[in-house]
Amino acid sequence: MKKILVLGGTRFFGKKLVERLTKAGHEVTIVTRGKSEVPFDSHVSHIKVDRLDEAAFRGALEGQWDLVYDNICYSPNEAKVLCEILEGKTQKLIFTSTLSTYEIDGRVKKEEDFDPFHYEIKMGDQTEFSYGEGKRQAEAVFFKYASFPVVAVRFPIVMGEEDYTRRLHFHTEKVKKEEAMSFINMDAKMSFILAAEAAEFLEWAGFSDIEGPFNATAKGAISLRDLLSLVEKATGKQAIITLEEDNAVEKSPYAIPNDWYMTPEKAEKAGFEFSELSSWLPELVAKIAK
C-alpha cells in the first residue's frame, strides 16, 4: 500500500483515477478547492485548500506521500511552489499535461516535438498564459526544479459520457436540434482518449519506472468529417456545417485548421498498450446521442 496525494480528483478521469487507486488498496488524499462535490466515502481523505493561496497551500501539504498526481496545475508559478513544497516529501510526481503543448501544424506529434528541458521559462500565473503555454511552462519548471522523478502525461481531448466540458455532446446536440456549427477544416484529423483509459495510464505511469514526457492517446486518428458522420449515423439527422466565420453560428470546440494528433509509440514501447480509437468511438457517440 502506498500513500498517494491527488490534486484534483473529483471529476471525470481524475475521479476514475482515485477510484482505481483506492480499489487497489492505496491510501489516497485528494486536494480540492471544495467547489465540487466529493464523490468518495470517508476512505478517501480530503484537503480543502485553494492552491493559488500560497501560504494556505504550503500549510495544508505538510505530509509525506509516496506518489503525487497533479491534475490541476496550469502555470509555472503553481509548478514552482509545488516543487518547493514536495522537496523531500515524495518519490515521484505525475503531472497531467496536454496535446496543447504541441503546435497545430499538421504533423503527427512525438514527445521530442516539444522539449521542456530546454524551454525558456517565464514565470507567471494562469492569467498570463494561454492554456497550452501555461502547460509548456509548467512542464519546463517541473523538469528543472523538481528533486524527484517527474512524468508529464500529454493527453489529447479526453472523452466520456461524464465529460463536464461536453465537447462531444455539443456536436450530438447541435445535430439533433438541426442547428449549424462552424468549422475550419473538416479534413483535419484529431486524436482522443477515453476517460477510463486516461485514468488507467495515470495509474500505470505512477507505478512504472518511466520519467519525462509521454504522449497518452488511443491509437489512430479521425477526421472531423468522419467524426460528424458518426454523429449523423447515431442521430439519424444531417449535420449543418459552415466553414465561414459567422457570429450567429457557434464554433465547434474541435474547430482546428490542420491535423492535430500524436503517437503513443514511446509509451507503448515502455509497456502500456493503448486501445484503438475506432474500437470505442462509434459506441461512445451512439451513447451520447441517446
C-alpha positions as CSV (number, residue, x, y, z in Angstrom):
1,M,0.0,0.0,0.0
2,K,1.2,3.5,-0.9
3,K,0.3,6.9,0.4
4,I,-0.9,8.9,-2.6
5,L,-1.8,12.6,-3.0
6,V,-4.1,13.6,-5.9
7,L,-4.5,17.3,-6.7
8,G,-7.9,17.4,-8.3
9,G,-9.7,14.1,-8.5
10,T,-13.4,14.7,-8.0
11,R,-14.4,14.8,-11.7
12,F,-14.1,12.8,-14.9
13,F,-10.8,10.9,-15.4
14,G,-9.4,12.3,-12.1
15,K,-12.3,10.7,-10.3
16,K,-11.7,7.4,-12.1
17,L,-8.0,7.6,-11.1
18,V,-8.9,7.9,-7.4
19,E,-11.3,5.0,-7.8
20,R,-8.6,2.8,-9.3
21,L,-6.1,3.7,-6.6
22,T,-8.5,3.1,-3.7
23,K,-9.6,-0.2,-5.3
24,A,-6.0,-1.3,-5.4
25,G,-5.8,-0.7,-1.6
26,H,-3.8,2.6,-1.5
27,E,-4.3,5.4,1.0
28,V,-5.5,8.3,-1.1
29,T,-5.8,12.0,-0.2
30,I,-7.3,14.5,-2.6
31,V,-6.8,18.2,-2.7
32,T,-9.5,20.5,-4.0
33,R,-10.9,24.0,-3.5
34,G,-14.1,22.4,-2.2
35,K,-16.3,23.8,-5.1
36,S,-17.2,20.4,-6.4
37,E,-18.9,17.6,-4.5
38,V,-16.5,15.0,-3.2
39,P,-17.9,11.7,-4.6
40,F,-16.0,9.4,-2.3
41,D,-16.6,7.9,1.2
42,S,-14.5,8.6,4.2
43,H,-11.9,6.1,3.0
44,V,-10.6,9.0,0.8
45,S,-9.1,11.9,2.8
46,H,-9.8,15.4,1.6
47,I,-7.7,18.5,2.0
48,K,-9.8,21.6,1.1
49,V,-7.5,24.5,0.0
50,D,-7.0,26.8,-2.9
51,R,-3.5,26.2,-4.3
52,L,-3.4,29.9,-5.5
53,D,-3.4,30.9,-1.8
54,E,0.3,30.0,-1.5
55,A,0.5,30.4,2.3
56,A,-2.6,28.2,2.9
57,F,-1.4,25.7,0.3
58,R,2.0,25.3,1.9
59,G,0.4,24.9,5.3
60,A,-2.0,22.3,4.1
61,L,0.5,20.0,2.4
62,E,2.6,19.0,5.4
63,G,2.6,15.2,5.0
64,Q,4.7,12.7,3.2
65,W,3.5,10.8,0.1
66,D,5.0,8.0,-1.9
67,L,3.3,9.4,-5.1
68,V,1.7,12.7,-6.1
69,Y,-0.6,13.3,-9.0
70,D,-1.2,16.9,-10.1
71,N,-4.2,17.2,-12.4
72,I,-4.8,20.9,-11.8
73,C,-1.5,22.8,-12.5
74,Y,-1.8,25.4,-15.2
75,S,1.1,27.8,-14.7
76,P,4.9,27.9,-13.9
77,N,4.2,29.6,-10.6
78,E,2.0,26.8,-9.5
79,A,4.6,24.2,-10.6
80,K,7.4,26.0,-8.8
81,V,5.5,26.2,-5.5
82,L,4.7,22.5,-5.7
83,C,8.3,21.6,-6.3
84,E,9.3,23.5,-3.2
85,I,6.5,22.0,-1.1
86,L,7.3,18.4,-2.1
87,E,11.0,18.7,-1.6
88,G,11.9,15.6,0.4
89,K,8.2,14.6,0.7
90,T,7.6,12.4,-2.3
91,Q,9.2,9.8,-4.5
92,K,7.5,10.7,-7.8
93,L,5.2,13.3,-9.4
94,I,2.8,12.6,-12.3
95,F,1.7,15.9,-14.0
96,T,-1.3,15.9,-16.3
97,S,-0.2,17.9,-19.4
98,T,-1.7,18.1,-22.8
99,L,-1.6,17.8,-26.6
100,S,-1.8,21.6,-26.5
101,T,1.9,21.8,-25.8
102,Y,2.3,21.0,-29.5
103,E,1.7,23.3,-32.4
104,I,-1.2,22.6,-34.7
105,D,0.9,22.2,-37.8
106,G,-0.4,19.1,-39.5
107,R,2.4,16.8,-38.3
108,V,1.9,13.7,-36.1
109,K,3.3,14.7,-32.8
110,K,6.1,12.9,-30.9
111,E,7.4,13.8,-27.5
112,E,10.5,15.4,-28.9
113,D,8.4,18.0,-30.8
114,F,8.2,19.9,-27.5
115,D,11.3,19.8,-25.4
116,P,10.6,21.1,-21.9
117,F,14.1,20.5,-20.7
118,H,15.5,23.4,-22.9
119,Y,12.4,25.6,-23.0
120,E,12.8,29.2,-21.8
121,I,11.0,29.6,-18.5
122,K,8.9,32.7,-18.0
123,M,7.4,32.7,-14.5
124,G,3.8,33.9,-14.1
125,D,0.3,32.8,-13.1
126,Q,-2.6,31.3,-15.1
127,T,-3.8,34.7,-16.3
128,E,-0.6,35.5,-18.1
129,F,-0.6,32.5,-20.5
130,S,-2.8,30.6,-22.9
131,Y,-3.8,27.1,-21.8
132,G,-1.1,25.5,-23.9
133,E,1.7,27.9,-22.9
134,G,0.8,27.5,-19.3
135,K,1.2,23.8,-19.6
136,R,4.5,24.2,-21.5
137,Q,5.9,26.4,-18.8
138,A,4.7,24.1,-16.0
139,E,6.4,21.1,-17.7
140,A,9.6,23.2,-18.0
141,V,9.5,24.2,-14.3
142,F,8.8,20.7,-13.1
143,F,11.7,19.2,-15.0
144,K,14.1,21.9,-14.0
145,Y,13.3,22.3,-10.3
146,A,11.9,19.0,-9.0
147,S,14.3,17.0,-6.9
148,F,12.2,13.9,-7.6
149,P,11.2,12.0,-10.8
150,V,8.5,13.6,-12.9
151,V,6.3,12.3,-15.6
152,A,4.4,14.8,-17.8
153,V,1.4,12.9,-19.3
154,R,0.3,14.6,-22.5
155,F,-3.3,13.8,-23.1
156,P,-5.4,14.8,-26.2
157,I,-9.0,15.7,-25.6
158,V,-10.4,13.2,-23.1
159,M,-13.8,11.7,-24.0
160,G,-16.5,10.1,-21.9
161,E,-20.2,10.2,-21.1
162,E,-19.3,12.1,-17.9
163,D,-17.3,14.8,-19.6
164,Y,-18.2,18.0,-17.9
165,T,-16.8,20.1,-20.8
166,R,-19.4,18.4,-23.0
167,R,-17.4,18.9,-26.2
168,L,-18.6,15.7,-27.9
169,H,-22.1,16.3,-26.5
170,F,-22.0,19.7,-28.2
171,H,-21.9,18.1,-31.6
172,T,-24.6,15.5,-31.0
173,E,-26.9,18.1,-29.5
174,K,-26.4,20.5,-32.4
175,V,-27.1,17.8,-35.0
176,K,-30.2,16.6,-33.1
177,K,-31.6,20.2,-32.9
178,E,-30.7,20.8,-36.6
179,E,-28.5,23.8,-35.6
180,A,-25.5,24.9,-37.6
181,M,-21.9,24.5,-36.4
182,S,-18.8,26.3,-37.6
183,F,-15.6,24.5,-38.5
184,I,-12.3,25.5,-40.2
185,N,-11.1,22.3,-41.9
186,M,-13.3,19.2,-41.9
187,D,-10.4,17.0,-43.1
188,A,-8.3,17.8,-40.1
189,K,-7.6,14.7,-38.0
190,M,-7.6,14.6,-34.2
191,S,-6.7,12.0,-31.6
192,F,-8.6,11.3,-28.4
193,I,-8.5,9.1,-25.3
194,L,-11.3,7.6,-23.2
195,A,-11.5,8.8,-19.6
196,A,-11.2,5.3,-18.2
197,E,-8.0,4.7,-20.2
198,A,-6.6,8.1,-19.2
199,A,-7.0,7.0,-15.6
200,E,-5.5,3.7,-16.3
201,F,-2.5,5.3,-17.9
202,L,-2.0,7.7,-15.0
203,E,-2.0,4.8,-12.5
204,W,0.4,2.9,-14.6
205,A,2.7,5.9,-15.0
206,G,2.9,6.3,-11.2
207,F,3.9,2.7,-10.6
208,S,6.2,2.1,-13.5
209,D,9.8,3.4,-13.7
210,I,9.2,5.9,-16.5
211,E,10.2,9.5,-16.3
212,G,9.9,12.5,-18.6
213,P,7.2,13.5,-21.1
214,F,4.8,10.8,-22.5
215,N,2.0,11.0,-25.0
216,A,-1.1,9.1,-23.9
217,T,-3.7,8.6,-26.6
218,A,-5.8,6.0,-28.2
219,K,-4.2,4.6,-31.3
220,G,-5.3,6.2,-34.6
221,A,-6.9,9.5,-35.5
222,I,-10.2,10.5,-37.1
223,S,-11.0,13.4,-39.4
224,L,-13.7,15.8,-38.2
225,R,-15.7,14.9,-41.3
226,D,-15.7,11.2,-40.3
227,L,-16.5,12.1,-36.7
228,L,-19.5,14.1,-37.8
229,S,-20.6,11.1,-39.9
230,L,-20.6,9.0,-36.8
231,V,-22.8,11.7,-35.1
232,E,-25.2,11.7,-38.2
233,K,-25.5,7.9,-38.1
234,A,-26.2,8.0,-34.3
235,T,-28.8,10.7,-34.5
236,G,-30.4,9.9,-37.9
237,K,-30.0,13.6,-38.9
238,Q,-27.6,15.5,-41.1
239,A,-25.2,17.9,-39.6
240,I,-25.4,21.6,-40.7
241,I,-21.8,22.8,-41.2
242,T,-20.4,26.1,-42.2
243,L,-16.7,26.8,-42.9
244,E,-17.2,30.6,-42.8
245,E,-16.9,32.9,-39.8
246,D,-20.4,33.8,-38.6
247,N,-21.1,35.3,-35.2
248,A,-24.6,33.7,-35.4
249,V,-23.1,30.2,-35.6
250,E,-21.4,28.6,-32.7
251,K,-17.9,27.3,-33.4
252,S,-17.2,23.7,-32.8
253,P,-14.7,23.1,-29.9
254,Y,-13.0,20.8,-32.4
255,A,-12.5,23.5,-35.0
256,I,-8.9,23.2,-35.9
257,P,-7.0,24.3,-39.1
258,N,-4.8,21.3,-39.5
259,D,-4.2,17.7,-38.3
260,W,-3.5,17.8,-34.6
261,Y,-2.8,14.4,-33.2
262,M,0.0,12.4,-31.6
263,T,1.6,9.0,-31.5
264,P,1.7,6.9,-28.2
265,E,4.7,4.9,-29.6
266,K,7.0,5.9,-26.7
267,A,4.6,4.8,-24.0
268,E,3.8,1.6,-25.8
269,K,7.5,0.7,-26.1
270,A,7.7,1.3,-22.3
271,G,5.0,-1.3,-21.8
272,F,1.5,0.3,-21.9
273,E,-1.0,-0.9,-24.6
274,F,-3.5,1.6,-25.7
275,S,-6.9,0.9,-27.3
276,E,-7.7,1.6,-30.9
277,L,-9.8,4.7,-31.3
278,S,-12.1,3.0,-33.8
279,S,-12.9,0.3,-31.2
280,W,-14.8,2.6,-28.9
281,L,-15.6,5.9,-30.5
282,P,-18.7,4.8,-32.5
283,E,-20.2,3.3,-29.4
284,L,-19.5,6.4,-27.3
285,V,-21.0,8.7,-29.9
286,A,-24.1,6.5,-30.0
287,K,-24.5,6.5,-26.2
288,I,-24.1,10.3,-26.0
289,A,-26.5,10.8,-28.9
290,K,-29.2,8.9,-26.9
